[in-house]
């Protein structure tokens, strides 16, 4: 009995200052316009392009799902928002969520589901209509980072298999691609430029346009381990970009000058490198960039076309 959520629409961020957040995302992603509105009584902004759409909600304390997140975590990646099919009402989804043992909060055209415990820190939101737009903010900034699409969001979890079960029950994601990252098995990792030992197991799942990576830290050091120690389970990175080595070299300096420097670099054999950028200037949104080192990078890792689809690639 899964939740009939519909189509993935955008990802939600809780931010401390809405104006600062809009300027930062405009600078990095080149977002030209934000629609200002109110969500759950809080100032909010909607902006993006293609599948790179974001909902920014200015944080404040409170007993609701968003307020609990802000009290516990402060700024950060909070929720995934879906638009249901026309014949599916919010009331029906709320009934299904309640039957699954989940608390819900119902607002005008909007349902927030307290699924963080089951989904590795991720809350779910369903919305049938956009909130009334009160104003707009426009920017004319050249993007610091070329972006293609939202390939997936990554979540740090304590128990990969337990959270996989949650995604299968609630979202109906049928299969996950399970992988292991280990510096004893062909992986090299640098944290702030220094070599590190690292061990984690991951899994990729996808339904429609929503794709997720689950990362369970095991041994050594890494941003997963540090995130779990600082925040507990929750969404940790946002993956919008695959760049050639030359293209990444061309933008890396500009990102660093904006305070968005590489925190972690990983190299998997001769197939690809991946980078995690400092999330602090983007209010807790850590960006992942993949830099392939060969044209058949995902095939060389033993992935099938279906595996690559689960990672978020459209092969």
N, C-alpha and C positions, 0 to 999 in steps of 0.2 A: 504494500500500500504506500506508494510514493506520493510526493507532493506534486500536484499539477501546476508547476511554476510557470511554464510557458517558455518564452525566449529570453536569454540573457541580454541585458540592455547596457548596463554600466556598473562600474565599481565605486564603492563609497569610501570616502576618507573623512575622518574626524580631525579637524584642524583647530589650532588655538586662535588664529587671527585670519579671517576670511580674505581680507585685502592682501595680506602678505602671501597667503597661499596662492591666490589667483596670479599675482605677479610672478611667483616662482614657477608655476606650471606654464604660464605664458612664455617665460624665458626659455625653459628647457624644451617643451614640446611644440612651441609656436602656436598655442591656442589663441585664436584671435578674438573670441567673444565668450563671455560667461553670462548666462541668464540668472539674475538674482531672484530669489524666492525665499519662502519660509518652509522648513520641514520640521515637523514635531515641535513647533514653537521656537525653532532656532534659525538664525540667518543661514542661508545656504546659497550655493552657486552651482550651476550645471554647465559643463563645457567639454569640448573635445572635438574629435573628427573621426570618421570611419568607426571602427570598433574601439578606438581609444577614447572612450567617454567616461568622464568622472563626475561624481557627485561629491561636492565639498560641503560639509556641515560644520558650522562653528560649534566647538564643544562647550558644554556646560554641565554642571553636576545635575544629578537627578536619579530617581529610582527606576527610570525606564531603561531600555536596552542600550540606547545611545549614551545616556548619562552614566550608566554603570561602566561602560567602556572608557569614557573620559575620566571618571574617578579612578579607575584601576590603571589605565595605560597612559592617559593623556592623548597626544596626537598619534595617529597611525591609521593603518589599513583596517577597515572595519567590516564591510558587508558587500555582498553581491546583490544586485537588483535585477529582477526579472519582470517581464510584461506577460501576463497570462493570455491564453487564447480568448477570443471574444465570448465564447460560450461558457467560460469558467469564471465564476464570481469570486470575489475576495472572501465572501462568507463560506463558500465551499472549501477554499484552501484553508481557511481558519479552522473549520471543522476537522479537516483531515490532519492538520498539525496538532490540534488538541487530542485527537485520537491516538496520535503517535507520542503523546506525553510532552509536547512542547508548549511553552507559554507563548502567547501572541499579544501584540498590541495593534489595535485597529484604529486607523485615522481615516480622514476623507480620501478615498481612492488609494489608500496605502495600508499595507499590512507588514508588520515587522515580526519576524519569527526568531525566538530565542534558541538558536541552534548551535551556539558557540561550543557547548560541551560535546555535542555529537560530531561536529564538523571541524574539529581542530582550531577553534577560536573564530570561525566565520559565522556571522549572522546572515540571515536571508531576508530580503525585502521583496515584496510583490507590490506593483503599482499599476493601476488601470488607466491613469491619466496624469499628465504632468501637472505639478502644482502651478497655481497662477503666477505668472511672471510679473515681478514688481518693478524691475529696472534691468539695465544691462551695463556691463563693463566691457570695453573694447581695448585691445592691445595690438600694436604693430611691432612685433618682435620676430626676428629670424630665429627659428628653432636651433638650439645648440645641439640637439640630438635628432638625426634622421630616424623616423619611426615608420614601420610598415603596418602593424596591427597589434592587438593584444593577443599574443600567443597563449600565455597562461598566467595565472597568479600562483605564487608559491607560498605554502603554509608550513610553518614549523610545528611539529606534533610530537607528543611523547611516545605514542604507540601507533606506528603506521597501520598495522592490520586493524586495529580498533577503529581508526578514523575511516579507513577504506570501507568498513562495514557500515559506518554512518552515511557515507556518500551513496552507497548502494541502496540503503533503505530509504533515504529521504529524497534523493535526486534520481535514482534509478540508473546510475552509471554502472554499466554491466561489468566491464573488465578494466583492470589497471595494468599498466606496464611497470613492472617492478625492476628496480636497478639498485646497484650498490656502488658507493663512492668510497674508495679506500686508497690511501697513499702507499699501501703495501702492494697494490694491484694495478699499477700503471697510471695512477692519478698523481699529479703534482699540484700543490697548493701553496700560494703565497698570501700572507695576511699583512697588509701595509708594507708590502715589498719583502717580507721575510719568510723563508720557507717554514712550513708548518706540517705537522702530522694531522691527518684528518680521516674520520670514518663516519659515514652516515648511510642510511638506506632511504631510498626515495621511491615514489610511485607516481605515475601520471595517469589521469583519467579525464574523460571528456564526454559531455553531452551537448549536442548542438554547437553553439559558439562559446560555451563555457568550458574552459579547460583549467585543470589545477594540477599542481605538483605538491605532493606531501613529502616533507623532509623530516626524518627522525634521526637526530644526532646520536651517535653512539660513543665514539672515543676521540681523543685528540682535541684539537682546537678548530674553530671555524665560526662563521657568522651565525650558523644555526645554533651552535652551542651557546653562544653569547646572547642571542635573541631569547632562547628559552630561559636562560638564567635571569635575564632582565625583565621579561614580559610574560613568561609562560607561553602557552600555545597561541598561535594566531597567524594571520597573513603577514608574510615577511618581504616578498618581492613581487615586482610587476615587470613582466618580460615583454617589451614592445619592439625589440630591435635585433636584427641580424645584420652584421656589417662585415665587409671584407677587411683583412688586416690593414690595408692602406686607408680605407674609409674611417676605420676606428682611430688610427693614428692621427688622422686629420682633425678629428673632433675632440680627442682626449684632452688636449691642452685647454681648450675653451671650457670644457666641463669642469676641469680642475680649478681654473681661475674663478669659476662661479661657486666654488666650494663643493662641487660634486665629483670628488676624486675617487679613484679605484680603491676600494677597501680590500677586496679579495679577488685573486686571479686563480683560476684552475685550468689545468691542461690535461686533456684525456688523450694519451698517446699522441699520434700525429693527426688526429681527426679534427679537433676543435679546441678552442679556449673559451672560457666563460668568465665574465667579470661581474662583480657586484659593486655598485657605486654607493657612496655615502648617502644614506637616506635622510639625514638630519635637515639639510636645506629644503627638502621636499616634504617636510612634516611627517616623516616616518615612511615615506614611499621609497623603498630601496629598488633601484632599477637593475635588472639583469640584462646583459648584452652577450650575445653569442657571436664569436668570430670563427667561422669555419676556416680550417687550414687546408682543406681539400674539397673538391666539388661534391664528392660522394660521402660527405662527413657522416651523415646519419646512417647510411647503409654500412659504412665501415665499422660502426658501433654495433652492428648486428640487428638493426631495427628493420622491421617490415614497413610497408606503406601504412598499414593500420597502426603500428606502433608510433610512427612519426605523426600521424593524425592525432593520436592521444596526447602527444607533447604539445600540440597546437599548430603544427605545420599543416598546410593545405597542399598535399603532394599531388 
